[in-house]
Amino acid sequence: MLTRERMRADIAALIHEDPEEIGGEDNLIDLGLDSMRAMTLLVRWNETGLGLDFSEFAERLTLDAWWAIVRRHLAGR
Amino acid sequence: MNAPLAVPPHDPRMPQPLTEAQAGLWYAQRLDAANPIFNTGQYLDLRGPLDLVAFADAVNGMVAEADALALRIDDAGGAPVQWLDEARRPWLAVIDLTNEPDAEQAALADMARDMAAPLDPARHALAAERLYVLGPRRHLWYQRAHHLVVDAFGTDLLVRRVANLYAAALGQGMPGPSLTRPSVVLAEDAAYRADPRREKDAAFWRETMQGAPEVVGLAPGLAMTGHRALRHAEPLDDAFADALRAAAATHNLPWPDILAALVAAYVRRHAGTPEVSLGVAFMGRLGSPAARVPCTLMNVLPLRLAPDEAAPLGAVLADAAKALLRGRRHGRYRGEQLRRDLGLLGAGRRLHGPLVNLLPFDRLPEFAGLEASQHVLGTGPVDDITLSFRGGPDAAGLRLEIEANPGLYDAADVAAHAARLRHFIHAALGAPRLADVPTATPDEARWALQDLNATTHHVPDTTLAALIAARMQAHPEAPALEFAGTVLSYAALDARSGALAAALRARGVGPGSIVAVALERSVELVVALLAVIRAGGAYLPLDLEHPEARIARILDNAKPVLALSARPLPGQVPVLAPQDWPLAGEAPTQGPAPGDAAYVLYTSGSTGEPKGVVVEHRAIVNRLEWMRQYYRFGTADRILQKTPATFDVSVWEFFLPFLAGATLVVAPPGVHKDPVALAALLRDGCITTAHFVPSMLAAFLAEPASAGLRLARVFCSGEELTAELRDRFHARIEAGLHNLYGPTEAAVDVSYWPASATDRSQPVPIGHPVWNTQLYVLDEAMRPVPPGVTGHLFLGGVQLAREYLGRPDLTERAFIPNPFRPGERMYRTGDVARLRPDGAVVFLGRSDHQVKIRGQRIELGEVEAALASYKALRQARVIAREDKAGDRRLVAYVVPAEGFDAAALRAHAAARLPDAMLPAAFVTLAALPVNSSGKLDRAALPAPDYVTVEGRAPATEAERRIAALYGQVLHIEGVGAKDDFFALGGHSLLAVELMLRVREDFGWDPGLGALFEHPTVERLAALLEEKPVSDSGLGPVVRLQQGDEALPPLFVVHPAGGISWCYGGLARALAPRRTVYGIQAPALAAGVETPPSLDALAADYVERIRAVRPRGVVHLLGWSVGGIIAHAMAVRLAQRVGVLAMLDSYPSEVWRSQEEPEENAPFRALLAIAGYDPDNLPDGLELTREAVVAYLRAGDSPLGRLPEAALDGVVRVVRGNNRLVRQHEQGYFPGRIIHFHAAAQHAGSAISPDLWRPYAGDVEVIDIAAQHAELTGPEATVQIAPPLAARLAACDKKDTA
């Protein structure tokens, strides 16, 4: 089960930051995330069976925005 | 509500401006409205049970959301605007093809037709959605949209949305959020235009691109999109993906960055430049609501990389990743805008080379219960080549896709790049450094090394001496040698060379010894060369025109046992002069062996010492036997020998005839520099085969006498044969043209190319290897390079020279072990070359400081060494400059020391260097300019001022004219009377040009020899003034103006006096386009009869025109009587006539009605030719011969210097012409006469141009405000030349008929 905390940890690992450094509304692009890395995260999270779509994720790159999408998918299952 | 940004309220049905991304595409489509390349399209092949209703609903659901697909764009009101037009929404069309015999083919053909139809954004729906039903379990879903409304990312959004909606319709999930409307993109676009970030982005890119070199791609040519693109797609195998994943893990980089870095390295290998600029496609949507808007946002920005081949691979990859990261941060800035910022506007001015497109997004979405595959049909314009990699973020399902501009690449090129790029990247992924990775695939390497060099051919292992002896005995009576009227049979040549060989043997000459031969071209020279070889020795040719110091150095190095020379030579070498040669004697029975040296030729050496190249019999026998058999030389051939014996081309000229039983025709000394004499020799000597250095061929073709020559073969070598020269050759001369290449170090030539009239190669290749010979184009690591990649040219095979005489160090450096053929050697040419896809080798230039001046190979180091031996000099550098296209000259830059004297330096150099190696100019500098790395900054060296300081200004009129001609030919100003043509940088080819101009200006040509004897302005002017006019200026055809060879020339026919110099002003007014020839009366020469009729005269002139211009359109013009003759010529030339123009000429009945002319008519005619109005002469001028000649002389007319015989000729011709005209009956010319009417003369007269109407299809009259007699004067010429030039140009094109 994907959680907000696991998402935060995954993001942090990929951009070589501590999870605490990533705020919910921080722009992940400013923190060094690019489309390739965003895609990598998405693939990893989709392994749990969610049908996450890159274009939705790409609209807004913040932890909170992403969590909102994931929560909606989790709810729809 | 998921929309994260508030959308500015606006009605999408109201016109909006285009985004920055759209504007560029819109203008491009507007400029090329018929171009369908802007259509993007793809289809999904859906296999399995499809719920047609659910699928149609899904597509239509997507269409309902994707407003961009319903856009309309129009500029009717000025600037282009776009708005939503509901009528254009592309609802799905379902096309049932189940009854078609080949349903898939029918569907594909329908898609192809749709893709090929250009779209007008104002008039046509820009998108289409179709479902082709092929059968119950097979459907093709086709989507097409103009690139203005959607890009690749947008198309992907559409597909995902449909997959989503289809799954939802089947109850297999949620429909998910709808697509976002394009209005957010417009809002963002507007916001960015006003954002200070945009200025920062602009500054970043300007800085990034500062000092970027000119963009080089994978193929030469203009990178401008065509109407279609070539497409290639292939899956990359697991091994490739594994290697990529491993590298990504090792270097901790995403795979797209790694591929970008390696694509850059690949392109750089092909471009041959230190750095490359790729185009990188940025998605332009990350972190923006546009991420869910199907529209066009894709942006291409440059990625400048200079991958260091020697650095660890990780460092190269990391550099590229960093550059990409920086670029992404500024990836919003439009590439089109950056082009404008950098002033890179217009075709051919590029921001980047090949485009790399990295698509690390998920593969196709799942279509419930279906197997789907994607087939891309078009992605928009392709300027050059696009290299795309698609695959999952984990590099699963990786595919390589290539799109290429068919104007630059063909399908085979694309396939070759696909295979090579795949191989290169795969190899690089596992290599420690890029330098360890070959560019060629193993298949390409095998092809280049082996297939192209499969030249094994049996050639007997023998010697020149044995082959020639056999021929001499085979047909002793046949002519072997001709020279200036002397003919030697094979028997006679056998006897004389055998006798001398015996004498040489008696003096100790045998295998291993060298005999110097220093003789002018003559029978003796040929006898000497044969005798040395028959005695078993190697000949060493010496040019006595070379400085004595150089000859002394060569003799010192070669240590010949004997010299065959008419003059003593420096040093101790004993000389056997021709008068002491025996006429009887038996050639030694024991000749040389195949491994003995046949000749030693000295070439320029970079260290300052000439190098003696030793070539063995086996090597030269291979070269000559190849040539004899390949080109089918036989006993009927007559081969011209004109190349100096010190130049290796002479080797085949001398010996090939004797291997073929043909005749060797030896040109008299000096003829090889004189095009007129050469043309005569080729024609009168019935030569079948001749050789030209290309620059000499160019000068030869410029000479009128070369037109219409016919030979079996002409060989070119020694420098680059240009495509332009090849074509010019075939337009003038009927002969096979063959381009040969080879250094002295490999027995004359090692490659050949038929540069035939049908050859369209550009550049002309040096071609393929001769028998038993290998050509290798290798990179720095001695690996073969694939076609299109520049490399170093190496040679292998039986023709390689043995050594540089007495220089084992140089020999070892140049002749290295052949890595591809163990036990054999390989020669490093120092030339740079590349292979064409067909395997032909193209020569590209030198990799070092060797240059070619007039076909002669020159090491700049040798010239510099000669200068450096002059004491009062601190530094000297020599470069070859080409300040005028096609005219390369050596220029020395010297930093003087105390006691420096420019004249002394020049003399010092002249004493040590042959002519061709002597710098044309010496420039003194306080210091040599150097660049930041301390190397000579060649760009900072000033162009030389060729003018010497001393001397006086030209004084007489002739001096002024000659000085002006020197200036024109040499492109300098302020030529003085004492200035020497050759000292000012003139050389023999420019001398030819000068003498052509002298002939035009002075009306006669004293010959090239005269210039060599009288090279200063003062002396040449004196010569031209003193000497009586020779026949040449009064010859039947004189060239008055040299223009563009490709255009039909204008022939101007003499008026009554028989001389056509009067047209000089008109000819100059038609410069520089038009070549103008004057036709003059042959009867000007004493003893030539006036022909019986004007028709016979015209027939004679037509023949003379044919000799100059055998084919194609010619233009005719004549003044007065000349017009009548021109008309009679036009009747004969018929279809070939472009323009027939007359300067106030009238049909013969007008003449018959006039009174017989007075006795003094010839003198009136003479004055008229000189441009005076004979009806308006100064008071007191008597119309007598003496008075008129004196008057002309005073006015400095060249006519005043006509010799007595010519004046008699004029008198005779005027009388003869009067008779001919009065008897003449005009024929009918079906074309048009352009009549320049002397309106001032004939106002109100019955004499009218209309009198020509019965004799021509049409008459166009152009009134000129002048008297009849003034029509060739300056005032009339300015009125005549422009309309004449326009009419000539309009009729040039008839040439195709």
Interface residues (C-beta under 8 A of the other chain):
Chain A: N27 I29 D34 S35 M36 R37 A38 M39 T40 L42 V43 G51 D53 F54 S55 E56 F57 A58 E59 R60 L61 A65 G76
Chain B: N2 P4 L157 R160 N164 G173 M174 G176 P177 T180 P254 P256 D257 M283 R285 L286 G287 S288 P289 A291 R292 L325 R328 P360 F361 D362 G392 P393 D394
